[in-house]
Amino acid sequence: MLNKNFMGKLAVLLFSVVLFLNSCSYLPEIYYEKQRPNVEDEHHEFIEPDELQEKLPEDELWEELPENNGLPDDNTHITGAEEEARLVISAVGDIMTHVPLLEAAKQPNENYDFKSMFDEIKDYLERADVVIGNLETTISPPEKGYGGYPRFRAPEQLLEAFKYAGFDVLITANNHCLDGLELGLEYTLDKLDEYGLMHTGTARNVEERNSHLIIEKKDMRIGILAYTYGTNGMEALVPKKKLSYMVNYYNDYRRMTDDIKSMKEADVNLIIVYMHWGYEYHRVPNNEQKKLVEMLANEGVDIIFGCHPHVVQPMELKRVIMEDGTEKNVLVAYSLGNFLASQKTPNTDAGVIVNVEIVKDPDKGISIDRISYVPTWIYKYEQNGKLGFRVLPIRKYLDYEEFDEESTKRIKTVWEETTDILDIEPFELED
């Protein structure tokens, strides 16, 4: 007869195999996580953050799409009269706390502080009425410890930094939301509530699953939904009864369409859906993404933001004919890239803030009126032998002369690639 010790070891071995097979798409990241960064060889000379700000002139905060290949003109600011009728939504992509990020945030007193990572980008987020990002990590209690890939566990001080940077909503439906199993998921949502951050995509009970996130601002009602393709095999370790409400999976089409219908019945003016989909590190959307866009658009979704590829993919403004014969614009950003992460796979150091301005017209109702974007770059630097991170708005630093040669070249390349991918032509709105 097999003894209990042997059976326990066998169970651990089988679980490890399942986790590995369900994480194969992350193999490059497994390698990079094991190779600890050599600060002297891999990263760039430190530039004091205050020095960055002092040397740069005041500039426009948004890159306006319709003219000049993404460069803003002199009239991009919203006037006081317009503000009463406008709601500005800003969306960013993946936020992942890899081990180097955790080490960068760790303080001498063993506490954590992530706020400085957002110092150069917070002005861009604070201009919006609603700021949304994809929280691709769980929040963990200190006694459970913290870690990066393959099971992300971050300290609650990360949420403090989100409040500092101006975030309002965090998306929790992604392939890492069960990294701490059901207790980790519940703890994450408890902490989000404690810090006053709205969330959608996962739930602690059936009632919460069926109570959709609706934001009311400036006499408008905005509904936000979120779904993921999977959870890295971790769902096998969660009781099926709990799994039925804990995570929104988009392979359950009926539930997804029911959610959209429920939003409509709640008299929302605009529906946003965050989709965790696509192939990692691919610059173009796959067929599944395109088919899902068609389905969501036809069901009545107005804006679709994509995450998971960790690189920026194209945006598209689709003109959709609804069942009643009316036409509408549907904005699709297939992948917003990485907003904050530490990956070495090509192009994972870039992301984009997409700004969507919603206008309420007494005659025409509520519609998308203006779209703009801010290309971002994750700047890695060395300070006193320790790695640091900053999210930078690229345009503001294009001509900055204090970067080393490698950083100067990279930031210009990211600008060119991002503005090329986010082609301006689809954004000429029709009346």
C-alpha positions as CSV (number, residue, x, y, z in Angstrom):
1,M,0.0,0.0,0.0
2,L,1.3,3.5,-0.9
3,N,2.1,5.6,2.2
4,K,0.7,9.1,2.8
5,N,4.1,10.7,2.3
6,F,4.5,9.2,-1.2
7,M,1.0,10.2,-2.2
8,G,1.6,13.7,-1.0
9,K,4.8,14.0,-3.1
10,L,3.0,12.6,-6.1
11,A,0.1,15.1,-5.8
12,V,2.6,18.0,-5.7
13,L,4.4,16.6,-8.8
14,L,1.2,16.2,-10.7
15,F,0.1,19.8,-9.8
16,S,3.5,21.1,-11.0
17,V,3.1,19.4,-14.3
18,V,-0.4,20.8,-14.8
19,L,0.8,24.3,-14.0
20,F,3.7,24.0,-16.4
21,L,1.6,22.7,-19.3
22,N,-1.0,25.5,-18.7
23,S,1.8,28.1,-18.7
24,C,3.7,27.1,-21.8
25,S,3.0,30.3,-23.6
26,Y,5.0,32.0,-20.8
27,L,8.2,30.0,-21.4
28,P,10.3,33.0,-22.4
29,E,9.2,34.7,-19.2
30,I,10.1,31.7,-17.0
31,Y,13.7,31.9,-18.4
32,Y,13.9,35.6,-17.8
33,E,12.6,35.4,-14.2
34,K,15.3,32.9,-13.3
35,Q,18.0,35.1,-14.8
36,R,18.3,37.8,-12.2
37,P,19.1,41.2,-13.7
38,N,22.7,42.3,-13.8
39,V,22.2,46.0,-13.0
40,E,25.6,47.0,-14.4
41,D,25.2,45.1,-17.7
42,E,21.5,45.2,-18.4
43,H,20.2,48.6,-17.5
44,H,20.9,52.3,-17.9
45,E,22.5,55.1,-16.0
46,F,20.3,56.7,-13.4
47,I,18.8,60.1,-14.0
48,E,17.4,61.9,-11.0
49,P,13.5,62.1,-11.4
50,D,13.6,65.8,-10.3
51,E,16.2,66.5,-12.9
52,L,14.0,65.0,-15.6
53,Q,11.1,67.3,-14.7
54,E,13.2,70.4,-14.3
55,K,14.9,70.1,-17.7
56,L,11.7,69.6,-19.7
57,P,9.4,72.4,-20.8
58,E,5.7,72.4,-20.1
59,D,4.0,70.4,-22.8
60,E,0.6,69.3,-24.0
61,L,-0.6,66.2,-22.0
62,W,-2.4,64.3,-24.7
63,E,-1.4,63.1,-28.1
64,E,-4.3,64.0,-30.4
65,L,-5.1,61.5,-33.0
66,P,-6.8,63.2,-36.0
67,E,-3.9,65.5,-37.0
68,N,-0.1,65.5,-37.3
69,N,0.5,61.7,-36.8
70,G,-0.6,61.8,-33.1
71,L,1.0,65.1,-32.2
72,P,-1.4,67.5,-30.3
73,D,-2.3,70.9,-31.6
74,D,-2.8,74.0,-29.5
75,N,-6.5,73.5,-28.9
76,T,-6.6,70.0,-27.3
77,H,-7.6,71.2,-23.8
78,I,-11.3,71.0,-22.8
79,T,-13.0,74.3,-22.1
80,G,-15.1,74.9,-19.0
81,A,-18.3,75.0,-21.1
82,E,-17.5,71.6,-22.8
83,E,-16.6,70.0,-19.5
84,E,-20.2,69.9,-18.4
85,A,-21.2,67.7,-21.4
86,R,-18.1,65.6,-21.6
87,L,-16.8,62.5,-19.7
88,V,-13.2,61.5,-20.3
89,I,-12.2,57.9,-19.9
90,S,-8.5,56.8,-19.8
91,A,-7.5,53.2,-20.2
92,V,-4.2,51.4,-19.7
93,G,-3.1,47.8,-20.1
94,D,-1.3,45.2,-18.1
95,I,0.2,46.0,-14.7
96,M,2.4,43.0,-13.5
97,T,4.6,42.9,-10.5
98,H,7.6,40.8,-11.6
99,V,10.3,40.2,-9.0
100,P,12.5,43.1,-10.2
101,L,9.6,45.5,-9.6
102,L,9.0,44.2,-6.1
103,E,12.7,44.6,-5.3
104,A,12.7,48.1,-6.7
105,A,9.7,49.0,-4.5
106,K,11.1,47.4,-1.3
107,Q,12.3,50.0,1.3
108,P,15.1,49.6,3.9
109,N,12.4,49.2,6.6
110,E,11.0,46.2,4.7
111,N,7.9,48.2,3.6
112,Y,7.1,48.8,-0.1
113,D,6.5,52.0,-2.0
114,F,5.5,51.9,-5.7
115,K,4.4,55.6,-6.0
116,S,7.6,56.9,-7.6
117,M,7.1,54.6,-10.6
118,F,4.1,56.7,-11.6
119,D,5.5,60.2,-10.9
120,E,6.0,61.2,-14.6
121,I,2.7,59.7,-15.8
122,K,0.2,60.7,-13.1
123,D,-0.6,64.1,-14.6
124,Y,-1.8,62.4,-17.7
125,L,-4.1,60.1,-15.7
126,E,-5.5,62.7,-13.4
127,R,-7.0,64.7,-16.3
128,A,-9.5,61.9,-16.9
129,D,-12.9,61.4,-15.1
130,V,-12.4,57.7,-15.0
131,V,-9.1,55.8,-15.2
132,I,-9.1,52.0,-15.8
133,G,-6.2,49.5,-15.7
134,N,-5.7,45.8,-15.8
135,L,-4.5,44.5,-12.4
136,E,-2.6,41.4,-13.5
137,T,-1.5,40.3,-10.0
138,T,-3.2,39.3,-6.8
139,I,-2.7,41.3,-3.5
140,S,-1.2,39.1,-0.8
141,P,-1.1,39.4,3.0
142,P,2.4,39.9,4.4
143,E,2.4,36.5,6.1
144,K,1.8,34.8,2.7
145,G,4.7,36.6,1.1
146,Y,5.1,38.2,-2.3
147,G,6.3,36.9,-5.6
148,G,6.4,37.4,-9.4
149,Y,5.8,34.9,-12.2
150,P,4.3,32.4,-12.4
151,R,2.0,33.2,-9.4
152,F,1.9,37.0,-8.9
153,R,1.5,38.2,-5.3
154,A,2.0,41.9,-4.6
155,P,1.8,43.9,-1.3
156,E,-1.2,46.2,-0.7
157,Q,1.1,49.2,-1.1
158,L,0.7,48.8,-4.8
159,L,-3.0,49.9,-4.4
160,E,-1.8,52.9,-2.5
161,A,0.3,53.8,-5.6
162,F,-2.7,53.4,-7.8
163,K,-4.7,55.9,-5.8
164,Y,-1.7,58.3,-5.9
165,A,-1.5,57.9,-9.7
166,G,-5.2,58.6,-10.2
167,F,-6.7,55.1,-11.0
168,D,-10.4,54.6,-10.3
169,V,-11.2,51.1,-11.7
170,L,-9.0,48.0,-11.8
171,I,-9.9,45.0,-14.0
172,T,-9.4,41.7,-12.2
173,A,-10.5,39.2,-14.9
174,N,-7.2,37.8,-16.3
175,N,-5.1,34.6,-16.4
176,H,-3.4,35.5,-13.1
177,C,-6.5,36.3,-11.0
178,L,-6.4,32.9,-9.3
179,D,-2.7,32.9,-8.6
180,G,-3.6,32.9,-4.9
181,L,-6.6,30.5,-5.4
182,E,-10.0,31.5,-4.0
183,L,-8.5,33.1,-0.8
184,G,-6.1,35.2,-2.8
185,L,-8.9,36.4,-5.1
186,E,-11.1,37.3,-2.2
187,Y,-8.3,39.1,-0.3
188,T,-7.5,41.1,-3.4
189,L,-11.1,42.3,-3.7
190,D,-11.3,43.1,0.0
191,K,-8.2,45.3,-0.3
192,L,-9.5,47.0,-3.4
193,D,-12.6,47.9,-1.5
194,E,-10.5,49.1,1.4
195,Y,-8.5,51.5,-0.8
196,G,-11.7,52.8,-2.5
197,L,-10.8,51.3,-5.9
198,M,-13.7,50.0,-8.1
199,H,-13.3,46.6,-9.7
200,T,-14.9,44.2,-12.1
201,G,-14.2,40.7,-13.6
202,T,-14.1,38.6,-10.4
203,A,-16.4,38.1,-7.5
204,R,-16.6,36.8,-3.9
205,N,-20.2,35.5,-4.2
206,V,-23.1,35.1,-6.6
207,E,-24.7,38.4,-5.7
208,E,-21.5,40.3,-6.5
209,R,-21.1,38.4,-9.7
210,N,-24.5,39.6,-10.9
211,S,-24.1,43.2,-9.6
212,H,-22.4,44.9,-12.5
213,L,-20.1,47.9,-12.2
214,I,-21.9,51.1,-13.3
215,I,-20.2,54.5,-12.8
216,E,-22.4,57.6,-12.7
217,K,-20.7,60.8,-13.5
218,K,-21.7,64.1,-15.2
219,D,-25.3,62.8,-15.7
220,M,-24.0,59.7,-17.6
221,R,-24.1,56.0,-16.7
222,I,-21.1,53.9,-17.8
223,G,-21.2,50.2,-17.5
224,I,-17.9,48.2,-17.3
225,L,-17.5,44.4,-17.8
226,A,-14.4,42.2,-18.0
227,Y,-13.6,38.7,-19.1
228,T,-10.6,36.4,-19.5
229,Y,-9.8,33.4,-21.7
230,G,-8.5,31.3,-18.8
231,T,-6.6,31.2,-15.5
232,N,-3.5,29.2,-16.2
233,G,-5.0,25.9,-15.0
234,M,-5.5,27.2,-11.5
235,E,-9.2,26.8,-11.9
236,A,-8.6,23.0,-11.4
237,L,-7.8,23.7,-7.7
238,V,-10.9,25.8,-7.0
239,P,-14.3,24.2,-6.1
240,K,-16.6,24.2,-9.2
241,K,-19.4,25.8,-7.2
242,K,-17.1,28.8,-6.4
243,L,-15.6,28.9,-9.8
244,S,-19.1,29.4,-11.4
245,Y,-19.2,32.9,-10.0
246,M,-15.6,33.9,-9.1
247,V,-14.1,34.5,-12.5
248,N,-15.7,35.8,-15.8
249,Y,-14.6,33.6,-18.6
250,Y,-15.5,34.7,-22.1
251,N,-16.0,31.2,-23.4
252,D,-19.3,31.3,-21.7
253,Y,-20.9,33.4,-24.5
254,R,-24.4,33.1,-23.1
255,R,-23.4,34.6,-19.8
256,M,-21.5,37.4,-21.6
257,T,-24.5,38.3,-23.7
258,D,-26.8,38.1,-20.7
259,D,-24.4,40.6,-18.9
260,I,-24.6,43.0,-21.8
261,K,-28.4,42.7,-21.8
262,S,-28.5,43.3,-18.1
263,M,-26.4,46.5,-18.6
264,K,-28.8,47.8,-21.2
265,E,-31.8,47.1,-18.9
266,A,-30.0,49.2,-16.2
267,D,-30.2,52.1,-18.6
268,V,-26.5,52.6,-19.0
269,N,-25.5,55.2,-21.7
270,L,-22.3,53.4,-22.7
271,I,-20.8,49.9,-22.2
272,I,-17.1,49.2,-21.9
273,V,-15.7,45.6,-22.0
274,Y,-12.1,44.7,-21.1
275,M,-11.1,41.4,-22.8
276,H,-8.1,39.4,-21.7
277,W,-7.4,37.6,-25.0
278,G,-5.0,37.1,-28.0
279,Y,-1.6,35.7,-28.5
280,E,1.2,36.9,-26.2
281,Y,3.8,39.1,-27.9
282,H,2.0,39.2,-31.2
283,R,1.6,42.6,-32.8
284,V,-1.6,41.8,-34.7
285,P,-5.0,40.5,-33.4
286,N,-5.9,36.9,-34.1
287,N,-9.1,35.5,-35.6
288,E,-10.7,34.8,-32.2
289,Q,-10.2,38.5,-31.2
290,K,-11.8,39.7,-34.4
291,K,-14.8,37.3,-34.1
292,L,-15.3,38.4,-30.5
293,V,-15.3,42.0,-31.5
294,E,-18.0,41.4,-34.1
295,M,-20.1,39.6,-31.5
296,L,-19.6,42.2,-28.8
297,A,-20.3,45.1,-31.2
298,N,-23.5,43.5,-32.5
299,E,-24.7,43.0,-28.9
300,G,-24.4,46.7,-28.2
301,V,-20.9,47.2,-26.6
302,D,-19.5,50.7,-27.3
303,I,-15.8,50.3,-26.3
304,I,-13.5,47.2,-26.2
305,F,-10.1,47.4,-24.5
306,G,-7.8,44.4,-24.9
307,C,-5.1,43.0,-22.7
308,H,-2.8,40.0,-22.4
309,P,-0.5,40.2,-25.5
310,H,1.8,42.5,-23.4
311,V,2.6,44.5,-26.6
312,V,0.6,47.2,-28.3
313,Q,-1.8,46.1,-31.0
314,P,-3.8,48.2,-33.5
315,M,-6.9,50.2,-32.7
316,E,-10.0,50.4,-34.9
317,L,-13.1,52.5,-35.0
318,K,-15.8,50.2,-36.4
319,R,-19.0,51.5,-38.0
320,V,-21.7,49.0,-36.9
321,I,-25.2,48.7,-38.2
322,M,-27.5,47.6,-35.4
323,E,-30.6,45.3,-35.7
324,D,-32.9,48.3,-35.7
325,G,-31.0,49.8,-38.7
326,T,-29.2,52.5,-36.7
327,E,-25.5,53.0,-37.0
328,K,-22.9,53.5,-34.2
329,N,-19.2,53.7,-33.7
330,V,-17.5,51.0,-31.7
331,L,-13.9,51.6,-30.5
332,V,-11.6,48.6,-30.3
333,A,-8.1,48.7,-28.9
334,Y,-7.0,45.1,-29.4
335,S,-4.1,45.4,-26.9
336,L,-3.0,48.3,-24.7
337,G,0.4,46.7,-24.1
338,N,2.2,46.7,-20.7
339,F,1.7,49.8,-18.6
340,L,4.0,48.5,-15.8
341,A,6.0,45.3,-15.9
342,S,9.5,43.9,-16.2
343,Q,9.8,41.6,-19.2
344,K,12.6,41.2,-21.7
345,T,10.6,39.8,-24.6
346,P,10.8,42.4,-27.4
347,N,8.3,45.3,-27.2
348,T,7.0,44.5,-23.7
349,D,8.5,47.8,-22.4
350,A,5.8,49.8,-24.2
351,G,2.1,50.6,-23.7
352,V,-0.4,53.2,-24.4
353,I,-3.0,55.3,-22.5
354,V,-6.1,55.6,-24.6
355,N,-8.3,58.6,-23.9
356,V,-11.9,58.5,-25.0
357,E,-14.1,61.6,-24.6
358,I,-17.8,60.9,-24.4
359,V,-20.2,63.8,-25.2
360,K,-23.8,64.2,-24.2
361,D,-25.8,66.0,-26.8
362,P,-29.4,67.0,-26.0
363,D,-30.5,66.0,-29.5
364,K,-28.2,63.1,-30.5
365,G,-27.7,61.5,-27.0
366,I,-24.4,60.1,-25.8
367,S,-21.6,59.2,-28.2
368,I,-17.8,58.9,-28.7
369,D,-16.7,62.4,-29.7
370,R,-12.9,62.4,-29.5
371,I,-10.1,59.8,-29.2
372,S,-6.5,60.5,-28.2
373,Y,-3.6,58.5,-27.0
374,V,-0.3,58.7,-25.0
375,P,2.4,56.2,-25.9
376,T,4.3,55.1,-22.8
377,W,7.6,53.5,-22.1
378,I,8.8,51.6,-19.0
379,Y,12.2,53.2,-18.2
380,K,14.6,51.0,-16.2
381,Y,17.5,52.6,-14.5
382,E,20.2,52.0,-11.8
383,Q,20.5,54.0,-8.6
384,N,23.1,53.0,-6.0
385,G,23.3,49.5,-7.4
386,K,19.5,49.0,-7.3
387,L,17.2,48.7,-10.3
388,G,14.4,51.3,-10.6
389,F,11.3,51.8,-12.8
390,R,9.4,54.8,-14.2
391,V,6.5,54.9,-16.6
392,L,7.3,57.7,-19.0
393,P,5.1,59.6,-21.5
394,I,7.2,59.1,-24.6
395,R,6.6,62.3,-26.5
396,K,7.7,64.5,-23.6
397,Y,11.1,62.7,-23.5
398,L,11.8,62.3,-27.2
399,D,14.3,65.1,-27.3
400,Y,15.6,64.7,-23.8
401,E,19.4,64.9,-24.0
402,E,20.4,63.4,-20.6
403,F,19.5,59.8,-21.5
404,D,22.3,57.4,-22.4
405,E,22.6,56.4,-26.1
406,E,20.7,53.1,-25.7
407,S,17.7,54.7,-23.9
408,T,17.6,57.6,-26.4
409,K,17.5,55.1,-29.3
410,R,14.9,52.9,-27.6
411,I,12.4,55.7,-26.7
412,K,12.5,57.0,-30.3
413,T,11.9,53.5,-31.6
414,V,9.0,52.9,-29.3
415,W,7.4,56.2,-30.4
416,E,7.7,55.4,-34.1
417,E,6.4,51.8,-33.7
418,T,3.5,52.8,-31.4
419,T,2.3,55.7,-33.6
420,D,2.6,53.5,-36.7
421,I,0.6,50.7,-35.1
422,L,-2.1,53.1,-33.8
423,D,-2.8,54.5,-37.3
424,I,-4.7,57.7,-37.3
425,E,-7.0,57.0,-40.3
426,P,-9.7,54.9,-38.5
427,F,-10.3,57.8,-36.0
428,E,-11.8,60.3,-38.3
429,L,-15.3,60.2,-36.8
430,E,-18.4,60.4,-39.0
431,D,-21.3,62.6,-38.1
